[in-house]
Amino acid sequence: MKKLTPKTKKNISLRWKIGLYLSVFSFVLVAIVFIFQAILLEPMYEASKKRTVENVSNAVVNVVKEEDDVDDIEQYINIVQETNETCIRVLRESNIFPGTYEDTYFESNNGNLGCRLYKMSSNEILTQIANAENSGKGEAMVVQDTNLITPTNGERFRNITSTRIINDHDGNKSIVMVYSNITPISTTKKTLSMQMWYISAIILVAVLVLTYIMYRTIARPLILINQSAKSLPEGKYERITVQNYREAEELNDTLLTAAQDIQKADKAKRDLIANVSHDLRTPLTMISGYGEMM
């Protein structure tokens, strides 16, 4: 049978492994938070604004196609644009002058003061309609910079304009336009970056505390069991009081049973040797006596 030799190279202790794993986990956690807050925040914010504009546009298109009561549609548009912080304008192609468009609702900007779409020139509106027609789908979403800049860092405001070409409930060609601002969030990003230092410090303290707690509850019982088990080849094992978790208790009981079995085997071995020695000593004594008599 091949003799097993103990390894000379020792692995890292459980205490340090727990600290290492928690440190790596914390680093990954902080990195994920940093990526989302500092790198992905702006594109995710813009994607969210686009999704909001698209959802509002779909809702208004459905109402314009199905409803025929002007007051109900105007009330619905007001609620939707206030709830979603958007600006909505619905145009209808003139039956008298094809290629020109007039407001279907909120005539003369009634009830929509400050709505950017109502301040657009005819050429700007026609440009948006042309973008929708040239897309091949009858709709277009344009994101562009504005002339407004933030006073703190000079970052430009941006806006989103969605244009949809549809037929209303009467079959008339209509244009549904939805507008929303994209507010610069550089100040927010700076604030979040400052918070990252506090978050990192809190996580570091939490890692140290968790490492200590896990060492006391997991690693320390195993260390005590290991120290007591080193005298196991001699049949000695001092029972360790372990109440933290079941596996450590079972290991403790198993080693205690093994120590008792070793003690029994050692006692049986000593008894066997004593009996054999006695059995061998008796014939030898008799032979020696006969030799002396002769």
C-alpha positions as CSV (number, residue, x, y, z in Angstrom):
1,M,0.0,0.0,0.0
2,K,1.3,3.4,-0.9
3,K,2.2,5.5,2.1
4,L,0.6,8.9,2.2
5,T,2.8,11.7,3.1
6,P,1.5,15.0,4.4
7,K,1.7,18.1,2.2
8,T,4.6,20.4,3.0
9,K,2.9,23.4,1.3
10,K,0.2,24.9,3.5
11,N,-2.8,26.7,2.0
12,I,-4.1,30.0,3.2
13,S,-6.1,29.9,6.4
14,L,-9.9,30.1,6.5
15,R,-9.8,33.4,8.3
16,W,-7.9,35.1,5.4
17,K,-10.0,33.3,2.8
18,I,-13.2,34.7,4.3
19,G,-11.7,38.2,4.3
20,L,-10.4,37.8,0.8
21,Y,-13.7,36.6,-0.6
22,L,-15.7,39.4,1.1
23,S,-13.1,41.9,-0.1
24,V,-13.5,40.7,-3.7
25,F,-17.3,40.7,-3.4
26,S,-17.2,44.3,-2.0
27,F,-14.9,45.5,-4.8
28,V,-17.2,44.0,-7.4
29,L,-20.2,45.5,-5.8
30,V,-18.6,49.0,-5.6
31,A,-17.4,48.6,-9.2
32,I,-21.0,47.8,-10.4
33,V,-22.4,50.7,-8.5
34,F,-19.8,53.0,-10.0
35,I,-20.4,51.8,-13.5
36,F,-24.1,52.4,-13.2
37,Q,-23.8,55.8,-11.5
38,A,-20.9,57.3,-13.3
39,I,-20.9,55.7,-16.7
40,L,-24.3,54.3,-17.5
41,L,-26.4,56.9,-15.7
42,E,-26.6,59.3,-18.6
43,P,-27.3,56.8,-21.5
44,M,-29.9,55.1,-19.2
45,Y,-31.5,58.4,-18.4
46,E,-31.7,59.2,-22.1
47,A,-33.1,55.8,-23.0
48,S,-35.7,56.2,-20.2
49,K,-36.8,59.6,-21.7
50,K,-37.1,58.0,-25.2
51,R,-39.2,55.2,-23.8
52,T,-41.5,57.7,-22.1
53,V,-41.9,59.7,-25.3
54,E,-42.6,56.6,-27.2
55,N,-45.2,55.4,-24.7
56,V,-46.9,58.8,-24.7
57,S,-47.0,58.9,-28.4
58,N,-48.5,55.4,-28.6
59,A,-51.2,56.4,-26.1
60,V,-52.1,59.6,-27.9
61,V,-52.2,57.9,-31.3
62,N,-54.7,55.3,-30.0
63,V,-56.9,58.0,-28.5
64,V,-56.9,60.1,-31.7
65,K,-57.7,57.1,-33.8
66,E,-60.6,55.9,-31.6
67,E,-62.1,58.9,-30.0
68,D,-64.2,61.6,-31.7
69,D,-65.0,63.9,-28.8
70,V,-62.6,66.9,-28.9
71,D,-63.1,67.8,-25.2
72,D,-62.3,64.3,-24.0
73,I,-59.2,64.1,-26.2
74,E,-57.9,67.5,-25.0
75,Q,-58.5,66.5,-21.4
76,Y,-56.7,63.2,-22.0
77,I,-53.7,65.0,-23.7
78,N,-53.5,67.4,-20.8
79,I,-53.4,64.7,-18.2
80,V,-50.8,62.6,-20.2
81,Q,-48.4,65.5,-20.8
82,E,-48.5,66.7,-17.3
83,T,-48.0,63.3,-15.8
84,N,-45.1,62.4,-18.1
85,E,-43.5,65.9,-18.3
86,T,-44.0,66.0,-22.1
87,C,-45.4,68.4,-24.7
88,I,-48.0,67.1,-27.1
89,R,-49.3,68.6,-30.3
90,V,-51.7,67.1,-32.8
91,L,-52.0,68.5,-36.4
92,R,-54.3,67.7,-39.2
93,E,-53.6,68.3,-42.9
94,S,-55.7,71.0,-44.4
95,N,-58.4,69.9,-46.9
96,I,-58.2,73.3,-48.6
97,F,-54.4,73.6,-48.8
98,P,-52.8,70.2,-49.0
99,G,-49.4,70.0,-47.5
100,T,-50.2,72.5,-44.8
101,Y,-51.3,71.6,-41.3
102,E,-53.5,73.1,-38.7
103,D,-54.0,72.3,-35.0
104,T,-56.7,69.8,-34.3
105,Y,-56.8,70.5,-30.6
106,F,-55.9,73.5,-28.4
107,E,-56.4,76.0,-31.1
108,S,-54.2,79.2,-30.8
109,N,-52.2,77.4,-28.1
110,N,-55.1,77.5,-25.7
111,G,-54.2,75.5,-22.6
112,N,-50.7,74.8,-23.7
113,L,-48.7,77.9,-22.9
114,G,-45.0,77.1,-22.8
115,C,-45.3,74.0,-25.0
116,R,-42.2,74.0,-27.2
117,L,-44.1,72.4,-30.1
118,Y,-46.4,75.3,-30.4
119,K,-43.5,77.7,-30.8
120,M,-42.1,75.8,-33.8
121,S,-42.1,77.5,-37.1
122,S,-43.8,76.0,-40.1
123,N,-40.5,75.0,-41.6
124,E,-39.5,73.2,-38.4
125,I,-42.8,71.3,-38.3
126,L,-42.4,70.4,-42.0
127,T,-38.9,69.1,-41.3
128,Q,-40.1,66.9,-38.5
129,I,-42.9,65.5,-40.8
130,A,-40.4,64.9,-43.6
131,N,-38.2,62.9,-41.2
132,A,-41.2,60.7,-40.4
133,E,-42.1,60.3,-44.1
134,N,-38.5,59.5,-45.1
135,S,-38.1,56.8,-42.4
136,G,-40.4,54.5,-44.3
137,K,-42.4,53.8,-41.1
138,G,-44.3,57.0,-40.8
139,E,-42.6,57.9,-37.6
140,A,-39.3,59.4,-36.4
141,M,-37.7,60.3,-33.2
142,V,-35.0,63.0,-33.2
143,V,-32.6,63.9,-30.4
144,Q,-30.9,67.2,-30.8
145,D,-29.0,69.9,-28.8
146,T,-30.6,73.2,-27.9
147,N,-29.2,76.6,-27.5
148,L,-29.8,76.5,-23.7
149,I,-26.8,75.8,-21.5
150,T,-26.3,75.2,-17.8
151,P,-24.7,78.2,-16.0
152,T,-22.4,76.0,-13.9
153,N,-20.5,74.0,-16.5
154,G,-21.9,75.2,-19.9
155,E,-23.5,71.8,-20.7
156,R,-26.2,72.0,-23.3
157,F,-29.7,71.0,-22.8
158,R,-31.1,68.4,-25.3
159,N,-34.6,67.5,-26.4
160,I,-36.5,64.6,-28.0
161,T,-39.1,65.1,-30.6
162,S,-41.3,62.2,-31.8
163,T,-43.4,62.6,-34.9
164,R,-46.0,60.1,-36.0
165,I,-48.1,60.2,-39.2
166,I,-51.5,58.6,-38.8
167,N,-55.1,58.7,-39.9
168,D,-57.6,59.9,-37.3
169,H,-61.1,58.5,-36.6
170,D,-62.4,60.4,-39.6
171,G,-59.7,59.1,-41.9
172,N,-57.9,62.5,-42.1
173,K,-54.1,62.6,-42.2
174,S,-52.9,63.7,-38.8
175,I,-49.6,64.3,-37.2
176,V,-49.0,63.4,-33.5
177,M,-45.9,65.2,-32.1
178,V,-44.5,64.5,-28.6
179,Y,-41.6,66.6,-27.2
180,S,-39.6,66.2,-24.0
181,N,-36.5,67.9,-22.6
182,I,-33.3,66.0,-21.6
183,T,-31.9,67.8,-18.6
184,P,-28.1,67.7,-18.1
185,I,-27.3,65.5,-15.2
186,S,-23.6,66.3,-14.8
187,T,-24.3,67.8,-11.4
188,T,-26.1,64.7,-10.4
189,K,-23.2,62.5,-11.6
190,K,-20.8,64.6,-9.5
191,T,-23.0,64.2,-6.4
192,L,-23.2,60.5,-7.0
193,S,-19.4,60.3,-7.4
194,M,-18.9,62.0,-4.1
195,Q,-21.3,59.5,-2.5
196,M,-19.2,56.7,-3.8
197,W,-16.5,57.5,-1.3
198,Y,-18.9,57.3,1.5
199,I,-20.4,54.1,0.1
200,S,-16.9,52.5,-0.3
201,A,-16.0,53.5,3.3
202,I,-19.3,52.0,4.7
203,I,-18.8,48.8,2.7
204,L,-15.2,48.5,3.9
205,V,-16.3,48.8,7.5
206,A,-19.1,46.2,6.8
207,V,-16.5,43.8,5.3
208,L,-14.3,44.1,8.4
209,V,-17.3,43.5,10.7
210,L,-18.5,40.6,8.7
211,T,-15.1,39.1,8.5
212,Y,-14.8,39.2,12.3
213,I,-18.3,37.7,12.8
214,M,-17.7,34.9,10.3
215,Y,-14.4,34.2,11.8
216,R,-15.9,33.8,15.2
217,T,-18.9,31.7,14.1
218,I,-17.3,29.6,11.3
219,A,-13.5,29.7,11.3
220,R,-12.7,29.7,15.0
221,P,-14.7,26.5,15.8
222,L,-12.9,24.7,13.0
223,I,-9.5,26.0,14.2
224,L,-10.2,24.7,17.7
225,I,-11.3,21.3,16.4
226,N,-8.2,21.2,14.2
227,Q,-5.9,21.9,17.1
228,S,-7.6,19.2,19.3
229,A,-7.5,16.7,16.4
230,K,-3.7,17.0,16.1
231,S,-3.4,14.6,19.1
232,L,-5.9,12.2,17.5
233,P,-3.1,9.7,16.4
234,E,-2.4,9.2,20.1
235,G,-6.0,8.4,20.7
236,K,-6.5,11.7,22.6
237,Y,-9.2,14.2,21.6
238,E,-10.6,16.8,23.8
239,R,-14.3,17.5,23.1
240,I,-14.8,21.1,21.9
241,T,-18.1,22.9,22.7
242,V,-19.4,23.9,19.3
243,Q,-22.9,25.3,19.0
244,N,-22.6,27.6,16.0
245,Y,-23.7,25.3,13.2
246,R,-24.5,21.6,12.7
247,E,-21.6,20.6,10.4
248,A,-19.0,21.7,13.0
249,E,-20.9,19.8,15.8
250,E,-21.0,16.6,13.6
251,L,-17.3,16.9,12.8
252,N,-16.6,17.3,16.5
253,D,-18.6,14.2,17.4
254,T,-17.0,12.2,14.5
255,L,-13.5,13.0,15.7
256,L,-14.5,12.2,19.3
257,T,-15.8,8.8,18.2
258,A,-12.7,8.2,16.1
259,A,-10.5,9.0,19.2
260,Q,-12.5,6.5,21.3
261,D,-12.2,3.9,18.6
262,I,-8.4,4.5,18.4
263,Q,-8.2,4.1,22.2
264,K,-10.1,0.8,22.1
265,A,-7.9,-0.5,19.2
266,D,-4.8,0.5,21.1
267,K,-6.0,-1.2,24.2
268,A,-6.8,-4.3,22.2
269,K,-3.4,-4.2,20.6
270,R,-1.7,-4.0,24.0
271,D,-3.8,-6.9,25.4
272,L,-3.0,-9.0,22.4
273,I,0.8,-8.3,22.7
274,A,0.6,-9.1,26.5
275,N,-1.2,-12.4,25.9
276,V,1.1,-13.5,23.1
277,S,4.1,-12.6,25.2
278,H,2.7,-14.7,28.1
279,D,1.9,-17.6,25.8
280,L,5.4,-17.5,24.4
281,R,7.1,-17.0,27.7
282,T,5.5,-20.2,29.3
283,P,7.0,-22.7,26.8
284,L,10.3,-21.0,26.8
285,T,10.4,-21.3,30.6
286,M,9.6,-25.0,30.5
287,I,12.3,-25.6,27.8
288,S,14.8,-23.7,29.9
289,G,14.0,-25.8,33.0
290,Y,14.4,-29.0,31.1
291,G,17.7,-27.8,29.8
292,E,19.0,-27.1,33.3
293,M,17.8,-30.5,34.5
294,M,19.7,-32.3,31.8
